[in-house]
Each structure stands twice: as C-alpha cells, then as structure tokens.
Amino acid sequence: MKIAANTLIWGNRAVDLPKMLDFLAANGCEGVEFSQRPERLGDPHDLRQLLADRGLVLLGLSGGTVDERIKYCGDVLKPNYLYVDGWDEVEAREARCAGFLLALHPHIFKARHRLSDVEAELRDHPELRFLPDVAHLTIAGDSPSNAVVQWSDRLAAVHIKDWTPAYGRSSHRYGRGFVELGKGIVNFDQLFEKLRAIHYRGWLVFEQGNREASPEEVVVQATRWLGQRTHGMLKKRTALRVPAPAGGQPQLGANGVDVAVESLLPSYSLLEEKQFLETIFSVASGSPRTVYVRLAEAVGRLLKARLVVLCSYSPAASLMGIVGVYPAAEKFGSHYLRYRDSLSSVALKRQAVTVFDLRSPHPGAEYGQPTAQFGFPTLVEHLGLQQLISVPVLDQQDPHQARFVVNIFPGTAGFSRDDGDLARIGQFIAWAADSALDERCAIAAAGANLVAGRCQQVGAFLQALRDLLLETLDCEALTIFLVDDTGNRLKEGISTRLRWASPETQPFYTEGEGIPGNVWKRREPLMCLDPADERVASQKSDESKRRSNPSLLCAPMLDAGGGVVGVIRCRNKRGKNGDLHMFSDDDLAVLDAVCRAAVPHLQVLLSKERRVIALRRLTHELNNPVVALKGAVDKMRRELEQRRGTTEAYFSEDYIADIGSWLGLMRGLLGNADVLSFGSKTLALEQRRVQLYADVFMPAMQQIRQPLFDRDFEATGIVIRKFDEIPALWLDKARFNQVVFNLLTNAIKYAGQDPKLFRVLVTARETSVFYEIDFCDWGSGIPPEMKEAIFHEGVRSKDAEQSNVSGDGLGLWIARNIVEAHGGTIRVTAFRSPTTFTISLPKWLANRKLLESEPKPQP
C-alpha cells in the first residue's frame, strides 16, 4: 500500500506549494491529491516539475468543477482520477473525451453519502472509479471494510480519516469530530484486515486530523500511524527543495490572497468595514432567530448592494432556503429554491466567488452550465438587476462542504469587487452563523435537560419534549415515534394531529415503511417539501395540514452507539407572518442537539417503565400462589382445631404460625410493588387498629430467626422495650411489618463477626406530637455524608459495597416510602456505636376520626 496526502490539510490555499511538497516527500508520502481550485496551484507545467523533482505522483484533483480541472490539466498533467460527488452525463462525456477517469466519492450531507447511494451508478458506469472515505462512511452508518471488499476492483484510492461522535452528527458540527488517526470510532483493524485479504496495493490518502494541530503536525502523525499499520512499507525519504520556476506560482499577499486580485480596491471604506465587523460580532452573540436577516442586511449595507439574498444550502435535499433578505421589504413568491440548474449551484460547485451577467439569456454558459438560471426571473425584471455575484460560504471545519450561499446584486454596473474580500465576508458569515447556531443548540439542549429533570415518567417527558420542539423548531405538527420492545415496530409515543389511516391493529411503521420507517432503516434524517410520496409508499398515517406544500423534517433519535431509539417527524415550519417555510440544516442541528440531550434520559425512563410493567406482571402472577398457600394454611389450622389438636402435638414448634407469618410478609412484599413502581406518589394503605409490639414486632421476630441462625446470633441479642407506652395505632400491618423486618435484617447483616457482641436495642417513646421508635445497633455504621442518600433507591454505603454483604439498596428506600405514606418520617439520628434509625409517627394515627380528617400525606 502507498501513502498519499490530500492538501485539504492546508485549507483552501496553498501559500508555499514547494515547501508543502517538500514536507510531504520528506515524511514518506509518495503521492498527493490537491483540493484547492486549479488557479491556486500555479502553472500546470511548473506543478508537473515540482512533483517530478520530489518523486510525487499526482493522484487527483478535487477543487473546482470538472470542466475547470480538465482545462487546467490540458495535455500537461495526467492525474490518476478527478474527484466527483456524483455521476453527471455531461461531465463524464467531457472527461472521457479528454482521457480522464472520474472517481465517485460519497460525502456526508451531500446528495450521495452512503454506499447504497453510489452502488447503482458504479454498476451502470463501469468506467467510474470508487473513492471511499472511511470516516464519511462510518458517519453514515456504513461499513468501510465492506465497501472496499465489495468494490475492490474499482478502487481509485481509499481516503483515511478518523471521527468521533462527541460533537454530534449535524451538518454544522460533525466536521469538528475529525480527530487523529486511531483516536475515533472508525474500525481500522477490520479495514486493514480486509485490505490485506483483497491484496490491496493501491493508495491510502489521509486528510484532516486534529483540528488544533498545524498541517505539518497532522502529516507527521498520519504518516507515522499509517507506517505502523502498513508494517513498515512506508519509506522515509529526504527530498531537496527545488526553487519554483519564475512566474510559476501565484504571488500571494500577507493574507494569502492573489496579488492580482488584491489590486482591485474594495467598494467600501475602513469605517464601513469596522461597522460591518461590529455588526458581525453582535449578530454572533445576539438572538439566534434574527441572525440571518441581520447578516444579509450587514452585507447589503457594506457593499451598497441593490439586493442581497442569503440562502441556506441542504445538499441531501437538493434545496436552498431563503433565510435572509436585504432590503427586508423585498418579497419572494416562495421561500426556497431548487438547487439543480440554479446559478447558485454553479458557484457552489466551483467553490469560488462567481459573477453572472443577468442580461444574458444564458448567464451560466460561461461556466459550462448553459441551462442555469436565477430562480426569480420576475424579480430581476422588476428591480432591473444586471449582475449577480454568488459567494459560497464554506464550512469552517470541512471546506469541501458549503453551508450557505450569498447572492449579491450590485447597485451599479460599475461595482468594484475584490474576490478575496468577498471570500472573507463569507468566512465571517460562516463564523457568525456557527456561533449563533451553537448558542441556539445549547439553549435547546439545556431545555431538554431541564424538562428531563422535571419528568419522572415517560409520558410526561415525551409531552414536555414535544412542546419544547414545537416551540424551538416553529413547526405546526410533530410526532415522536419510539421503537417498541420487540425492535420490529415504530410506534407513536406522542403526537399532534397524527391521523392513522391503517387498521386499528396496525398503528405502527415497520423498518423501511413510509418516511419514518425509511429514516429508521437508514439512520439518517430526511428533509423535503410536499411529502405526498409518503401516502403513496405507505397508507398508514398522515398529519393534517392547513395548507398545501407543507415542509417535512424527519430525523432518527440515536443513542450513544448509533442505534435508533425513535424517530421525530416535524411538519409545516412557520414563518413570522404565519406563512410556511422549508426546514433547514440549522433545524436539523437543533433537533440533533435536543436528541443528544434527551435520549439518555428517555432510555432511563423507558428502562424503568419496562421494569415497572414487568414487576406488575410478576406480582400479579405471584399473588395467586400466595393466596392459595394462605388458604391451605387456614385449612390446616381449622382441621387441627376440629381434631382438637395443636401443632405442638405433631411438631416441636408452631410451624403453621410461622408459615402464616411468612405469607403475611410475602403479601406485604407483593404490595410493595406500588412503591417499586416508578413515579408512584402514594401507597394504597389498608389501615386498621394495630398493637405495634404484638401485631408487628413479634411476627417480625419470628421472621428473622433464619437470618439470626445463619450468623450464629441469638435472638436474645435483640431487646425490645417500652412499647406499653404506645397505644394501638391505625396502620397497614403488613407494610409496617416490612419496615421492621427491613431494619432488623439490616442490623443483622451489618453486625460484626463476633456473635457475643451482637446487640440491637429497639425503644419506643412518646413526645408532644409523635410516637417515636429508635432502632439502635452496634454494627459497621453509616458515614454522616450518607445520611440522606441511603434512603434513595439503589444506594448503599461504600463500606457495604466493599464488604461481602448482599443487597440492592432497596430496603431503606421501601421503609421510607411506607413510613411517609403513614404521615411519618424515618431518619438517621446517630451514625456509629450505636447507629440509630428513628421512626416518628404522628399521634393522630391513634384516633380514627382524626386519621380520616387528616390530608393524605404527599412525600
């Protein structure tokens, strides 16, 4: 395998091309792939000589249109391939006639970004080569190793990058996830195993690495890492720097802009530029909802333009949405443009400032696109527009991707433009837009975290999440679908205006069925206008809409591992005046931020809900044999009474009483399912007059005989006193028996090893407003900082976790729920020698009339 570099590492401009090539050759690279536009690479004859002097192979060119690259190369340069995003018949014919090969490169957030998107084109066009990028395929959910095996005979090269999902998968943030090779989630072990299996001897081309590192540091890290992976096949070479021929390289100013371009004076003063920059900074920290309108206005005022139209660009949907207009009074018939055959598409393909003469019947012909037109011809005639300057706004993290395009219509025919200044204006727009969108995403994610903290049940959380998204995304209708427990169905979790058209037995989507099912299957979002095709593909559901031509945004809810938890479908994005707009990649970024914050909470709630359902089913089934056993014990007792016998006559102890006591405890445990049910606020108590000592503590002493026996402890180590001061109380006997049993068994479990030192003291007393019971033991104790935490579900002290004592951290949690349901409290009043738990019961429990008049406690 041979190692090459893509010059995207150095950005859009190669300031010192000889030095850059020297460094690549010295670090073992044998080839190079240029991402800069052709005019920024100097004279092709000089470039050929620079490469030859350093022994570097020209792999490919990806900057500019195919037509521009072919004309630049002419008969001088013969790269192995020309990079393309998709098949175009005209481009392919032109390349074939000139003797060039095209290499198809699926790229995330472009029209073709998955392996399935390019398979048909590769099959239909044998001359087309395949140029996979392992990071982009991973982001899209495909397997890079499967891709190289499937198309092993068509590989032009393999782009090697690594990526982490830490920044999310939205279009404006995913580029921040490119990291050093080996630091992300790309499965390189499997990839290199497959490359060796197919005996691959071709090119490995590395690109972006650590965003904080310099280009030279990226090259050193990548070549060293790849050299280790290719088992020393990378050669360390030293190349002499050969001076560039005179006139070969473009002369660059201090800011990296061609001097020839810099000679054109900008059409604005330094004061106007200062005001523009101040506006940009204020926009970046201002309201996210007005950012694009203000950006369009700032550009229009700076350039004294007749009209400025700022469009968002969604390559996957092949749409451009109008997000900002200056002057704001100008009206458009619709708020979106079709990308194909638009003048903006020409500039976006060129990735360069592009000027169009609107007086020409074919303004795109100069750039090889004679059918391209401006999307609003009546506006051109109405305003007398003569010239359009289209400025692509490139992603700051991935220059191969554009997020916006600024269409500037000069106020005068003599407008003096500086391409470098216009490109910098585009960079400022990108920075301000990203800053504002980051803030919008952060606010939305914080909102999701806030509602998650307030909601303890799945239904309440979904309702709050729905309301948050309706407001945040400004949409009329929204449905949250969840993948059910079987993993085979996508079912409605919560919705507004969802109408099922299917039979009542089929209110769900299967994987690949309809738009939600396809989003589930592909694990990627979908944006479109007027999604009527959904009703054709699946007659299952539809969301009612006020007007025709609704917009739709449908996106998967992904967990940390990339699995689908659910799907969110949004319909009809509203504008300020109530008119409908298209959704944009910004909306998708906000939705991604909300999902990343919400999904972990949702998974916890779903898990607890499933546990509750399973627990209820289990207790329902267990309750039947418990009732049957109790009936059998009662029959045994009655038969003994009829025979005028006692259990002592047959057994050494009263085992029937023991069985009855244990059955009572089991019924109490089953009744505690209400406590264990997540979100339960109160218990349904069965209260009657109970003598604490005779009816609760004595049965509990019978129940703990086995735990005492297991530790070789004597029952005499437990002393119960002063209960004659406590009158009969109206309690749920079975549940209170559970409280006492839990506290006594805890004292036994956490006692020391010496049976002679085992001691538990239970004391009752009366205060002015409470009857109180102290449980004192001389065991391992409780850390003071844990005095509240040990009453929480599933919490155990560090000493308990480190010991061999079994437990799930539920006993004290259940005890507190039962005591508080009776209007009382349980707390730790001493931490060690002795450890003391104190139960306080209100005195009104002794009087039924007072009990019935008391409000129900709300713990």
N, C-alpha and C positions, 0 to 999 in steps of 0.2 A: 504494500500500500504506500502511496505517495502523499506527501503533506503539502497543502497549499493554503494561502490566506485570502480572505475577502477583505478588500480595502475599506469596507464599511467601518472597520475599526477606527479609521481616521476621520470619519464623518463625511460630509458632502464634498469636501475639497481636499485635494492632496497638495499641501502647500509646498513641500520639498520632495518631489517624486524620486529623484535619485537617492536621497538619504533614506527614504522609506523602503525602497527596493534593496538597498544595501543591507538594511537591518533584517529584512525578511530572509535574504540569502544567507547572511551570517548566522542565522538561527535555524538553518536546516530546511527552510521552505524550498520546494522545487518548482512551485507554480504559484500563480496569482490570478485572482478574479477581481475585476475592477467594478465598483458600484457607482463611481462618480460619473457624471454626464460626460460625453465624449470631449466636448470643448475644453473640459478642465484637465484633460490628460496630455495636452500639448500636441505637437505634430506627430502623426502616426509613424513616420519614418524614424523620428527620434525615439519614440516609445519602443519601437521594434529593436533599436540598437541598445537602449537601456536594458531591456530584458535579455538580449543575447549576451551582453557583456557580463551579466550576472548568472547566466545559465538558468534563467527562469522561463517556464512555459506559460504562455497566455492561455488560461483556461476559458475564461468567458467574460462577457460584458453585460451588466445589468442596468446601467444608468441610461436614461433617455428612452425614446421609442425605438422599436426595432428598425424602422426606416433610418433614423438618425445614426444608429450604431453601424448599420450596413454601409451607409455613405461615409462615415468616419474611417472605417477599416479599408474600404475600397479593395485594391489589389495588394495592399501593403501588409495588413495584419490578417491573420487567419486564426482566430480563437477556436478552441475546441467546440464551443457552443455559444449561443446567445440565450440568455435567461428570459423566460416569458411566464406570465401569470396564468395564461390560458390560451387555448387554440383560437387563432383568428385566420380565416382563409386567405385574406389579402396579405397579411404579414407572412404567412407560411409560403405563399407563392413567390413573394419578393425574395425571401431568404433562400428558397430553393434555386431560383434563377441566379442568385449571386454566389451560390455554393456554400451557404452557411447552414449549420444544424441548429435547431431550436430545442431547448431543454425546458420542460414543463416543471414549474416549481410551485407546489401548493403552499399557500401562506395564510396564516390565521387572520381572520377578519377581512379576507378578500373573497371574491366570488368562488374560488376553488381553494379550499383549505383542508380538505380531508382526502384520504386515499380513495374513497368511493367517488369523490367529485372528479377525479382525473382518470379513473380506470377506463371509462368509455372512450375518452379522447386518445389514450395510449393504445387501446385496441384498434380504434378506427384509423389511426395515423401511424403506421409502422416507422416512418422516418423521424417521428418525435422522440426525443430522449427524455429520461426521467431524472429530475434533480431534487431528491427528497431532502428535507430539513428535519433532523431528528427531534429538535425542540418543538417546532411547529406541529409536527405530527403528534407528539406527546400531549401538547396543549389541547389539540382537537380530540384526543381520546383514542388515537390510532396507535398501532404498534410499529415503531420504526424497523424493528427486526423483521417483521412480517413483510413490510413494504420492500426492503432490499432483496428479500428472497423471492417475492412474487415477480419483481421486475428486474431480476439480476442481469438479464441480457440487454437491458435498456438503460442502465445507469450511466449518466454523464459524469456524475460525481456525487458525493454524499456530504451535505452540509452538517458540520458538527457543532452543536451548541448545547448548553445545559440551561435548565429553567427550574425555578421554584414557584409554587403557587402562593407564596406568602403574601404577595401583593394583589392577588385576585386574578380573575380572567377577563375583566372588562377591557374594552379596546384602548382606553387611555392609561391603564395601569399594568397590563400584562407585560409590556416591554421592560418594566422595572425589575421583572423577575429573572432576567438573563443573568447568570452567575458564572463563576469559574467552572471549567470542566471538572466534573466529579463532585460538585457541591449541590447539585439539584436532584430532580427526580427522574431524569432520563435514564433508562435501563441500558447503560453502556456495556455491562457484562454480557447481556444477551445479544446486543447488537454486534459486538466484535466476535462473539462465538458464531453468529450466523454469517458474518463477512468471511471468516476463515472457512466455514463449511462450504461456501459457494466459490472459494478460491478467488476472492476479490483482489485484484491487483491495481485497482483504479485510485482515484483521488479522494482524499479526505480534506474538506475545506472548512477551516474554522473561521468564526465570525466574532460576535460580541462575547465579552466575558464580564468581569467585574466592572460595574459602571463607575466605580470610584477610581479605577486604575487607569494609568496612562496607556496609550496604544502600544508602546514598547513593552510595558509590563504584561499586557494581555498576550502579546506574541510570545514572550518568554514562557509564561505559564502554560499556554496552549501547546507550544511545540514540545516542551518538556513532558507534559502529561501524555500527549499523543505518542511521543517517542517511547515512553514506557509501555503504553498499550500495544504498540506495534512491535514490541520485543526488539528494540534496538535497530530497527530498519531505517530510522531517521538518521541521516548523515549530518554531522556538524561541519559546516563549510565556512570559509572566510573569503569574502569577495572584495576585490579592490573597487573603491568608488571611482567611477569614470565620470568626468565632468560632462554635464549635459551640453549637447551641441548648441551653438549660439542660435538664439531665436526659437529653439525647440519648445521650451517650457514657457507658459504664460507668465508674465511678470505680475507679481502679486503685491498688493499694498499691505500695510501692517495688519489690516483686519481680514486678510485672506481674500479680498475681492479683486478681480482682474482690474489692472490699472486702466485698461481701455474702457472699462465700464465706469470706473471711478471718475473719469474725466468729465462725465455728464453731471452737471450740478443738480442737486435736488430742487424740487419746486417749493421748498418751504424754508423758513428761517430757523436759526438756532433757538429763538424764543418759542416758535411754534413747536419745534421738536421737544423742547423742555416741557411745554404744556401737554403734549401728547404723552410723554413718558409719565408725567404726574397722573394723567388720567388712567393710563395702563395700570399703574401701581394701585390706584384707588379702586379700579374695577376688580383687580385680583383679590382684594380684601373686602369688597362690598357684597351686595346681595347677589347670590348665585342666579336668581331669577331674571336679573336685568343685565347680566354680563354681556351678552352678545349684542343687544341693542346699543349699549354704550360703546362697545368695541367698534361697531360699524360707524357710529357717529364720530368717534375719535379719529378713525382713518379718513372719513369723509372731510372732516374739518382740516386735518393736517394737509391733505392733498388737494383741498379745494375742489373735490370731485362733484360732478353733477349728480351721481348716484353711486352708492356702494351697497352691494348685496353680499352678505356673509352667509354661506351655506355650510351646513354640516354634511359630512360625507359618510355614507354607510355602504361600503363596497359589497358586503354579502347580500344586501337587499337591492343593490344597484339603484339606489335612491340618493337624492340630495334634498335636504330640508332647508327652507329659508328660515334662519334663526335671528337675523338682524338686518335692518334696512335703514339707510340714511339717504335722504330725509325720511323720517318715520311716516310722513303723510302719504308717501307713495304706496299704492295698493296693487296687489297681485291677485290674479284670478284664483290661484291655489298656493299652498304653502310648501310645495315640493316640486322637484324636477326629476325627470328620468335621467339617469346617468348616461345611458347609451346615446351616442350621436349628439351629445351636448358639447358646447365649446369648452365648458369646464373640464369635461373628461379628457380633452386634448392636453390641457395644462397639467392635469393630474398624472396622465401617462408620461408626460415629459419630465415631470417633477421639476419644473422650471417656470419662471415668470414668462407668460406667453401673451402676445399682443395680437388682437384680431381687428381687422377693418370691417366694421359693421355695414359699410356702404357696399361691400362686395356681396354678390349673391351667394358666394361660397367662401365665407371667412375662414373656414378650417382647411381649405385646399392647400395653403402654403405649408401645412404640417402633415400632409398626406391624409387628411380627413375631410374630403370634399362634401360629405353629407352632414357634417356637424353644423348645428345652428344654435343660436341663443333661444332659450325656452320661452321667451315672452316677446314675440315679434311686434305685437301691437304697442308695447311699452317703448320699443326702440323708435317706432314711428311717432308716437305721441310726444316723447321728450326730445326727439331729434338727436338721438345718441349716434355718434360716429365711430367711436373706438371703445374696445373692451380690453382691459388689462386684467388677466386672470392670474392670481397669485396662490399657488398651492401652499397650504400650511401643513408642514410635515410633523409627524410625531417626534417629540424630543428624544424618545428612547429608541425608536426604530425608524430611521429616515426612509425606509422603503415603504412606509405607510403614511398616508395623508389623512388628517382628521377633518380639515376644513378647506374651503377654497374661498378666497376673497375676490369678488368680481368688482372691479373699479372702472367706472365710466367717467373719463376726464371731462372737466367742464369746458375746456377749449381744445381745439385740434392741435395747438402748439404745446401741449403739456410736455414738460421735460421730465423724463423718468430716469431713474437710476435703479437698475435691476438689483444691485446689491442692497440699496436702501429698502427696496420693496421686499426683498427676501428677509431682511432683518425685521421689518414690520410684521411679516408673517411669523417670525420666531417670537416676537413679543406677544402676538395674539395667542400663539400656542401656549406660552408661559402663563399668561393671564387666564386663559380658558382652563388650563390644567389646575391652576391654583384655586379658581372658583369652583371647579368640579370636585376637587379634593375636599373642599370645605362642605360642599353640598352632600357628598358621600359620607363625610364624617358625621354631619348632623343627622342624616338619615339612619346611619348605623347606631348612633347614640340613642335615637328614638326607639329603634328595635330593642336595644339593651334595656332601655327604661321600661318598656311595656313587658319585657320578659321578666323583669324583677317584680312586676306587679301582679303577674298572672301565674296562678298555680295549677291551672287546668288547661288542657289542650284547646278546648272550645273557646275559652276566654282569650287565650293567646292568639289563636287564629283570627278571632274577631278584631282584636286590637291591631294585629299585623295588617289585616285587610284595610282598616280605617287609615292606618299610617300610610300605606301605599297609595290609596285613593287620593289622599291629600298631597303626598310627596310627588307623585307622577302626574297629577292633574288629569286623571282619567275618569270616565263615567262609569265603567263597569270593570269588575275584577273578580277572578275566581282563583282560589288556591286548591289545587288537586294534590292529593297525597297518595303515594304508593302504599297499597294495603299490605297486611301481614304476609299474604301469600307471595308478594313480589310480582304478581302477574297482572294486577289491575291498578289503574289510576282513578281514584275515586274522589268525588267532591268533598273537600274539607269545609270550605265556607265560600260563599259567593254573593254577588249582587246581580240580579237579573239573569241568572242562568236558567235556561229552559231546556229540559231533557226532552228530546223527540223520540227517544228509543223506548222499548217496552220497560215496564217498571222493574223487570228482572235484570236489566242491563244498563243501569245508570253509572257507567264507567267507561274508560278507554283502555284498550289493550295496547301493548307496545307496538308503535308504528301505525296506530289507528288515529286518523284525523290529525289536526295540527298538534294538540297536546301530546298525543301518542308518538308522533314523529319527533317532537322536541325531546321527549323521554328517551326514545331509541337513540337519537343522535347525540344526546347530552350537550346540546348547544342551542342558543336562542334563535328565534325567528322574528323578523320584523317584516310587515308587508302592509299594503293598502288594499282595502276591499277584499277581505279573505273569503270570497264566495266559494273558493275551491274546497274549503273545509266541509261545506254541506254536501258537495258532490262526492268527496272522498269518504265521508262518514256521516250518516244520517242520525247522529246520536244527540248532538246538542247544539244550541246556538244561544248567544247572548243578545237580548233585544237591544236595538239601537234606535236613536232618534232620527238619524239621517242616513242617507246613502254614503258610500265611500268612507266607511269607518277605517281607522288605523288600528293595527293589532301589534302587540308585543307579547311574545310568549317565551318564557325562559325557564330552564331547569333550576331546581334548588339542589345544589350539590353539597355533599358532606366533605370532610377533610380529605378523604381518599378518592374523591371524584365520583362517588356513587350518587345516584339520583334518589332524593328523599321525596320530592314532589315537583310540581310544575305550576308556575304562576302565569295566568293569562290576563292581559290588560287590553281593554278595548276603548277606542274613542278618546284620544288626547284632546283636551280642551285648550283653546287659546284665551287671551284676555277678554275678548268680546264675545265669548261663547262659541266661536267658530272652531272647527275641528282641524287639528294639525296632525302631522305624522310624528311617530315616536322617533327618537334618535339614539345614537350610541351613548349619548350622555344619560338618557333614561335607563339604558341597559346597565351603565356603570353604577347608577344609583341603586337599581334593583339588585345588582351583584353585591354591593356593599351591605344592603339590608339582609340579603340571604346569608352572607357570610357571618353576620352577627346573630341572625335569628335561628339558623339551622341547628347549632349545638344546643340551644335552649329547647327547641322543638323536639329534638331527638331525646333529650332527657325527659320531657313531659310525656312523649309518646311511650317511652320505655316504662315510666311509672304507671301510665294508664293501662298498658298491657299487663303490668304486674297486678294492678287492682282487679282487672277483669279476670285474670287467671286465679287470683286469690278468691274472688267471689264464687267462681265456679267450683273451686276446690272446697271451700267451706260449705257450699250448698250440698256437695256430694258427701262430705264427711259428716254433716249434721244428721243424715239419715241413719248410719250405723250407730252413732252416739245415742240417738233417740231409741233405737232398737235395743241397745245394750242396757239403757236405763230401764226400759220396760221389762227386760229379762231379769235384772236385779230385783226390781219390785216384785215380780212373780216369785222369785226365790225367797224373798223375805216373807211374803204372805203365806207361802207354803210352809215355811218353818213355823210361823205363828199358828197355822192351822194344826200342825203336829205338836204344838206346844213345846217346841224346841228352841234352842238358841244356837248361834254359830259356835259358841264355846264348847257346846256338846259334841261338835263334829271337828272343829279346828282349834288350834291353840290360840288364835286371835280372831277378832271380828272382821274377817276379810270382806264380808259383804258391805260393811260400813265403809271400809277403805275403798272398795270399788265405787260405791256411790259418791264418795268424796272426790275421787279422781274424775269420775264422769262429770261432776259439777264443775271441776276445774276445766275440763275439756270443753264444756259448753261455754264457759266464760272465755276461753281462748278463741273459740269459733266466733263468739260475739264480738271479739276484738277486731274482727275483720273490718268493722266500721272505722276503728282507729287507724288501721293499716291502710284503709282506702285513701289514696292521696287526695287531698283537698277537702276531706270531711271536717266540718267545723264543730259539730256536736255529736254526742253519743245518745242513742235512744236508751234511756235507763229504765229498768224495771225495779222501782224502789218500793221497799216495804220495811216494816219495823225490824231492826236487826240489833242483836246484842253483839257488840264487837268481839268480846272475849269468847263467848260460847259459839256464836254462829260463824265467825270469820277466823279468829286466831287458832282455835282448837282444830278445825279442819285443816288449816294450813300446816299445823304441827304434824298432823298425820301425813300430809303430802310430802313433807321434806324429810321423812325418815330414810328414804333411799339415798338422797344426796348426803345426809349425815353418815350413813353406813359406808358409802363409797369413800369418804375421807377419814373413816375410823373415828368420827366425832360422836360424843354423847349428847343426847337431847337435853340433858341436864345443864349443858353449857348455854342454853337459851333460857333467859329469865324474863318472864312477863309479869308486870305488876301494876297496881293502882288502877285497873280498869273498872273497879267498882265505883269510881268517881264519874264514869262516863255513862249517861243514860242510853236507852235504846235510841238508835238513830234511823232515819229513813234513808236507807242505802240500797244500791244494787248489790245484793250479797255476792253473786258470782263474780262480778267485776272487782269488787273490793277485795275479795279473796285473792284475785290475781295480783293486786298491788302488794298485799302482804307476802304472798308466795315469792314474787319477784325480789322483794327487798331481803327476805330471809335467805333465799338461794344465792343472791349476790354476796351476802355476808359469809356464807359457807365457802363459795368459790374463791374469794379473795382473802381467806384467813391464812395464817401461817401454817407451816408444816407440822408443828408440834400439837398433837391432839389435846395435850394437857393445858395448852394456853388458849384453846378456842373458847371464846366468850361473846355472847350477844345479849344486850340488855334492851328490852322494849318497855318504855314507861309512858303512861297516859297521864294527862293533867288537864285542868280546866282553867282558862283565862277569862277575861271580861267578855270577849266576843267569840272565842274559839274553844273547841276541844282539840287538844294537840297530842300527837303521838311521836315520841322520839325513838328512832332505831339506831342504837349505838353498837359499833363493832370495833375490834382492835386488829383489823387486817392491814392491807398494804396502803390504804388511804387514798386520797384524791388530791391532785395538785390544785392549789387555790385558783389558778387561772382557768381551770376547767369547771368551775362550779356551776356555770350555766350550760356550757357546751355538752356535758354528759347527759343532759336531758333531751338533746337533739337526736333525731333519727340516725342510727348507724354510727354514732360517735362513741369511741372508747378511749380511755386514758392511755398514755404512752406505756405505762407500766403493764396495763392489761394486754396491750397489743404485743409487747415483747415477751410476756410470760406464755406459758402453755395453757392458760385458762381459755376455754372455748367461749364464744359469744358473738352476737351480731350487733350489739349496741342498740337493742330494741327494748329491753326490759324497763329501763327508767323512762324512756320516751312513752311507752304504753302506760306506765304508772302515772306519769304526769297528766296524760290525756284523761285518764279515768278520774283522778282526784279533781282536776279542774272542771270536769263535767258535773261533779257534785258541788261546785261552787267553792272548792277549797284550793289549797296550794301545797306543793311539796318542794322543799329546798334543802341545800346542804348548809348545816349550821356549825359543823366542825369538820376539819379536814383529815386529822390523823390522831390516833390514840386518845380518844376514840374518833372514828369517823361517824358523823351523826347526820341522818336524814330526818327532817321534821315535817310531819303532815299536819296541816291546820285545817280543821273542818268547821264551817260556820255553825253557830248554835241553833240557827233556825231549822237545821236538819232534824232536830229533836221534836219539832211540832209540825204536824201535817198541814195544819191550816196556814202556818207561816210559810211552809215549804211551797204550797200551791200559790201563795201570793207573791213569792219572790220571782223576779225576772229570770229567765233562763240564762245561765252563765255563757259568756262568749269568750272562751280562752284566746 
